[in-house]
Amino acid sequence: MPDRLRLCSCGMTIELRHLRAFLAIAEAGNVTRAAARLHLSQPALSRTLRQLEDHLGARLVDRSTHHLELTAEGRTFRDKAAAALAAVDIALDPGRLRSWPLRLGHTWAALGDHTIPLLRRWDETHPGIPLELLRVDDRTAGLTQGKVDAALLRGGAVTSAGLRTELLLSEERVVVMPADSPLATLPRVTLADLAGYPIALNTVSGTTTMDLWPPAARPVATIEVTNTDEWLIAIAAGRAVGVSTSATPSNHMHPSLVYRTLADAPAVPVVLAWREGPGHPAIPDLLALAHEVLANG
């Protein structure tokens, strides 16, 4: 990859190496480790970071503490830099000259029961554009980092600036419990029924927080996990129960788990999200086809 590719010119040239340097520092959390990873000296890497900050007119890294931390501007720029590098990598990938796959991200369950019909209909109607379904354990399923072109997201997952969304459907909430749980014998499960149980919370991409319960009637404890697999294991092991949506049962069936409708909780919106500005030209076709598949059941 030619790191001397110019991205802009306002008094100085910003090159890809500036973005790679900043992302290495952000990931390593330490200039020395980042310099070693990039095979640079520490002074050279610090100089590159200062050039980028001078160009942007903002401090990206807080050097005032013992542990290096990104500033608020640095956290925002991290997503933009990652997306920019991903876009360049795609544009200069020789293997993509004949076809331009549309990468659709999701954190779990994709479009639920409608996922397979969507993929089949896409292959029928767009044979020249591969639709790649990618699970990315990230709040926006890799969208803000440029790992995907569009994403299927649930609940309040879309909080990043620069994203556009369109509502596709709403899903009812379900309770996920071990098969031998006393809750499995109830004809209907309510939020109050769950108050005596630990709740498994996916803190990265889940749709459930303690705000689902009234402040005076919240569950006794929580178990925090960072992805769907850990969430399912914690529940199957009997360590907690979970709250998800109606898309989960068909995608995550397991003999140790039982699903029941949660009677008194609000539904969860499902949206298609994509970045503002130039993007994959087939995103409008994907949005239209998703609506068509959902309308046909």
Salt bridges, closest charged atoms under 4 A:
ASP3 OD1 - ARG20 NE 2.85
GLU15 OE2 - ARG4 NH2 3.39
GLU15 OE1 - ARG17 NE 2.77
GLU27 OE1 - ARG37 NH1 3.56
GLU53 OE1 - ARG63 NH2 2.93
ASP89 OD1 - ARG20 NH2 3.88
ASP93 OD2 - ARG96 NE 3.46
GLU124 OE1 - ARG121 NH1 3.12
ASP137 OD1 - ARG135 NE 3.23
ASP149 OD1 - ARG103 NH2 3.04
GLU166 OE2 - HIS291 NE2 2.78
GLU171 OE1 - ARG154 NE 2.84
ASP211 OD1 - ARG218 NH2 3.31
ASP229 OD1 - ARG135 NH1 3.59
ASP285 OD2 - HIS126 NE2 3.32
GLU292 OE2 - ARG121 NH2 2.79
